């Protein structure tokens, strides 16, 4: 969650640690990090959209 991420960020700041371009989707250039995040979001949404439609279609009618 965003609260959990914020808390972890605070702990990292207090410990004077940071994420580098060698970890996860983070890159050394901010633009590339943003592109990585956008790629994950846009590709994942295809599956999310399908799942939302399946849930909507499976709901009982008229309730």
N, C-alpha and C positions, 0 to 999 in steps of 0.2 A: 504494500500500500504506500501511498505518498507519505503518510506519517512515519512509517517504518524507514523509508528511504531518507527522510529528513533527519530522523534520529541517528541513523548510521552516518550520515554526512557530518552531523555535529560531532559525533565520536571521532571520526577521522580527522576533522579539523582540530579538535582538542589534542589529538595524538600527533598532529603535524604529519599525517600520512596523506597520500593522494593516489588516485588511479592514474596510471600512465597509459601511453599509447600501445603498450604491449599486452594489455588485458582486455578481454571481451570484445565488445564492439567499439570501444574507445580507440580513437586514432590520435596521432600527434597533432593533426590539424582539425580544428573544430568543424569545418565544413564537411570533412570526411566522416566525422562522428555523426553529424546530423544526417548525412546521406545514409549511413548504416542504419540509424534508427528509423528513418523513413522507409527504407527497404523492408525492414521487419514489419512495420505497421501496415504497409500497403499489401504485402504478400499474405500476412496473417488475416487481414480483413476479409479476404475471399472465403476463408473457412468459417469465420465468424458470421458473415452474412448468411451462408448456407445453414449454419446451426440455428440462427435466429428464425429463419424461414421455416425450418423443420419444427421448431418449438411452436411457432404460431399456427402452423397447419395441423399439428397434433392436438391442439386444444379443443375441448368439447364445444360444439356449436350451441348457441342460444343460451349460454349461461352467463 
